[in-house]
């Protein structure tokens, strides 16, 4: 499932910007399909413009309400009547998504025979202090088993001593959900921590869900700002 909101708060219309001769959302959709990992791939959008682009290339698009607070809410609406066990969320601004990373988060559920894990997601190591301090970069800390403890736009853990051998992780907004966990997410109200940080993954933690984080070294470029789009265009070439 590729949630695709047209009026993004930081960069409205970003998914229709040109990247390598195609709109960003089309590049993302085609990258997901090309992995050949999924029974079906859908773009879930509030925009007729985006729907028409996907359908014009033979893709599947579902229309959703325009009032959703997050991509997870949008996907929950789309799958409520679908006969699925696991849904994967690849954000529409992730045209560099790769098969290896997606395979890793799917494997979490293949190995979870007791069905104790509610969702899995990706994290990548970062070492640049400007990025660690950047509030647009969501960081995550995990326990010794790799389960998420907290997500923040602040530097976590706080670098009181930069001499410590600490690895910082950037959270990549790509998830694999059990269907029941995603439907729970939609019906449970937002709490203070999520509202403060504006990070939807926190809601799962606030309600006791288990998030297994998987490390990837494929960083890619998430297109959140015009500057990100410039970087993406250079990388695409």
KOLZA-688267 format. One record per residue: residue in three letters; x, y, z of N, C-alpha, C in turn. Coordinates in steps of 0.05 Angstrom, whole numbers, plus 5000, padded with zeros to 4 digits. Example, Ala and Ser with C-alpha at 12.3 -4.5 7.8 and 13.67 -1.06 7.14 Angstrom:
2
ALA526448865156524649105156526449345156
SER525749555142527349795143525850015157
***
This chain:
237
UNK501749765000500050005000501850255000
UNK501350434981502850674978501050914984
UNK501051025009499351255014500451505000
UNK498651654988499551874971497752114975
UNK498452284993496952534998498052754980
UNK496252894966497153104948498153344963
UNK496653444982497253694996499153645020
UNK501553555015503453515037504053775050
UNK504253785077504554035091507154185085
UNK509354035083511954165079512554215049
UNK511254065031511854095003509454004987
UNK507354174985504954104971505454034942
UNK504153824933504453734906507053594899
UNK508553514920511253394915511053134900
UNK508952984904508752724891508352744861
UNK507552984851507253024823509653164810
UNK511653214826514153334815515553144797
UNK516953244777518353074758520952954771
UNK521252694767523752564775524352354753
UNK526452414738527252224717525152194695
UNK523652414690521652404668518952304676
UNK518552234702515952144712515352274739
UNK512852294747512152394773513352224795
UNK514052344817515252204840513551964848
UNK510851994849509151784858509251544838
UNK509451604813509651384793512251234796
UNK514451374801517051244805516951064830
UNK515651164851515451004876513750754871
UNK511450794858509650564853511050354836
UNK512450444815513750254797516150114811
UNK517450254830519650124845518549904863
UNK516249954875515049754893514149504876
UNK512849554854511949334837514349174827
UNK516549314820518949174809520248984829
UNK519749014855520948834875519748554872
UNK517348534861515948274858515648124884
UNK515248274906514948154932511948134941
UNK510148264926507448294936505348164919
UNK503148074932500847974917499448194902
UNK499448434914498148664901499348914911
UNK499449124894500449384902498349594895
UNK497649754914495749964910496850234919
UNK496150444904496550714914493950804926
UNK494050904951491650994965491851294968
UNK490051444955490351734952487751884956
UNK487952134962485652314964485452494939
UNK487152434919487452614896486752474870
UNK484852594854484252484828486652514809
UNK488252714813490652754797492552514799
UNK493052434824494852214829493551954820
UNK490951914825489551674816489851634786
UNK489451854771489551834742492351764732
UNK494351864745497151804737497651504740
UNK496851394763497351104768495750934749
UNK493150994746491550834728492350854699
UNK493551084691494551114664496750924657
UNK498250824677500450644672499650354679
UNK496950314682496050044688496049974717
UNK496550164735496750114763494050114777
UNK494050034802491550024818491550254838
UNK489450414838489250634857486550634871
UNK486550694897484150704913483850984924
UNK481451084923480851354933480151334963
UNK481051514979480451525007479451795015
UNK478651815040477752075051480152255052
UNK479652515049481852715049482552815077
UNK481252715097481652825124483452665142
UNK484752455131486452285147488852435158
UNK489552375183491852505196494552385187
UNK494452125178496951995172496551785150
UNK498851695139498751475119497551225130
UNK498151175156497050925169494050935170
UNK492851165176489951185176488851135148
UNK490251245128489351215100489350915092
UNK491450775100491650495093489550325108
UNK489150395134487150245150484450265137
UNK483650495127481150525113481050335088
UNK483250315074483350165049483149865053
UNK484249765075484449475079482349355096
UNK480549525107478649425127477049185117
UNK476349185091474748965081476448775063
UNK479048805063480748625048481548375064
UNK481748155050482647905063485647885062
UNK486948025081489848035082490847995111
UNK493247885113494447855140496348085146
UNK497948155126500048355129499748565108
UNK499948815116500049035097502649195100
UNK503849255078506349405079505849695069
UNK506849885084506550165078509150275067
UNK509150345042511450485030510550765023
UNK511650965036510751245031511151325002
UNK509351484992509451564964511851724956
UNK513351834976515751994970518351824974
UNK518151564970520451384973521151244946
UNK521851394926522351274900524851094899
UNK526551114919529050954920528650694936
UNK526250624942525750384959526950144944
UNK528049954960529449724949528249464959
UNK528549254943527448994950528648874975
UNK531248914979532648795002531448895029
UNK530949155031529849275055527049175060
UNK525449165039522649075042522548775050
UNK524348625038524448335045525048295075
UNK526748465086527448445114525048485133
UNK523448685127521148735145518948525141
UNK518748405117516948185113517847935129
UNK520447885129521647655142521047655172
UNK520747895184520147905212517647745219
UNK515647765202513147625207513347325199
UNK514947265180515346975174516646825197
UNK518346975213519746845235518146875261
UNK516047035262514547075286512246875288
UNK513046625295511046405296508946445317
UNK509546585338507546625360505846875354
UNK506347015333504847245325504747455347
UNK507047515358507247705380507947985370
UNK508948005346509848265336507548395321
UNK507048655327504848795314505748925288
UNK508149035287509149155262512149155262
UNK513249185238516149215235516649455218
UNK519049565222519749805207522749825203
UNK523650015188526550035180527950265195
UNK530450225201532150435211534950405198
UNK536250635195538850635183540750805200
UNK543250715203545150865220545851135208
UNK546051335225546951605216549151695234
UNK550951855223553251955239553752255236
UNK552452375216552652665212551152815234
UNK552552985249551253115272549053315263
UNK549353425240547253605230544653445225
UNK544953205215542553035211541452935237
UNK543152865255542252765282540652985296
UNK541453235293540153455306537753565291
UNK537453485266535353595248532653485256
UNK530753655263528053565271526553435249
UNK527353475224525953335201526853045199
UNK528952975213529952695214528852565239
UNK527152365236526052225259528052015268
UNK528852015294530651825305529151615321
UNK530451385324529251165340531351035358
UNK530550955382532250805400530850535405
UNK532450325407531350055409532549905434
UNK531149695442532249535464534149325453
UNK535249145469537248965460536248755441
UNK533548725439532348535420531548675394
UNK532048935393531349085368528549195368
UNK527049195391524449315391524549605398
UNK522949765384522950055388522150135416
UNK523750305428523150425454521850695451
UNK522850855432521651125428522651235402
UNK521051405390521751565366521651855373
UNK523552015362523552295368524852455345
UNK524052715344525352895326527853015339
UNK528152985365530553065379532652845376
UNK535152915384537352725384536952535407
UNK536352285402536152075423537951845416
UNK539551755436539851865463541252135462
UNK540752295482542052565483545052535485
UNK546552665468549552635467550952795488
UNK550552725513551852865535554852835532
UNK555752605523558652565518558952445490
UNK560152605472560452505445562652305443
UNK563952245465566152045465565051765467
UNK562451745475561251475478560851355450
UNK561151085449560850945424557950885418
UNK556451095411553551085407552951085378
UNK551150905369550150915342547451045342
UNK547051245325544451375322543051255298
UNK540451225300538951105279536751295269
UNK536551325243534351465230532151275224
UNK529651355231527351185224526451245196
UNK526251035180525151055153522150985154
UNK520551155143517651125146516450905129
UNK517550665131516550435117515850225137
UNK513350125136512349945157511149695145
UNK511249475160509549245154507749205179
UNK505149185174503249175196501748905196
UNK501148795219498948605221496348765217
UNK494448645204492048795198490648885224
UNK490548715244489148795269490449035282
UNK493149055281494549275293493949535279
UNK493749515252493149755237490249855241
UNK488349675243485649745249485349855277
UNK486949755296486949865323487950155322
UNK490050195307491250465304489150665296
UNK487550585276485550775266483450845286
UNK482650655303480450715322481350835348
UNK483950815354484950925380485651215377
UNK484851385395485451675393488351745397
UNK489151955384491952055387492352145416
UNK494752075426495452155453497552385453
UNK498352475476499952715478502652695464
UNK504052465468506752435457506652445426
UNK504752305414504552315385503852595375
UNK502052735389501252995382503553195384
UNK505253155404507553335409509653295388
UNK510353045382512552995363511652995334
UNK509052955329507952915302509252675289
UNK509352445303510452195293508351985298
UNK507251875277505051685280505851425293
UNK508351345290509251085302509051095332
UNK509151325344508951345373506251245384
UNK504151275368501551185377501550885383
UNK502950735366503150445370504450385397
UNK506650535403508050495429506250575453
UNK504850795450503250895472501050695479
UNK500150535460498150335465499250055468
UNK501850035472503049775479503649585456
UNK503649685432504249515409507249475407
UNK508049245396510849165393511849225365
UNK513849395363514949475337517849365335
UNK518149175317520849065312522249235290
UNK524549345298526049505279528149335265
UNK528549385240530449235224532449435212
UNK534949375215537049555205537549515175
UNK537749735161538449735133540549945128
UNK542349885109544350085102543750215075
UNK541350165065540450295041539050555049
UNK540250775046539151025056537051145038
UNK537551155012535651274994535251575000
UNK533151684989532451964993529451994996
UNK528552085019525752135023525252425015
UNK523252474998522852744987520752885004
UNK521753035024520053195042520153495035
UNK522253585022522653865017523653904988
UNK523554154977524654204951527654134950
UNK529054174972531954104973532353804970
UNK530553644982530653354979530253274949
UNK528353414936527853354908530253414891
UNK531753624897534253684882536253464886
UNK536553364911538353144916537452894901
UNK534852844901533852604888534352614858
UNK534052844846534552874817537452824810
UNK539152924827542052874822542752584826
UNK541552454846542152164851540951994828
UNK538652074818537351924797539051914772
UNK540452134766542152144743544551954745
***
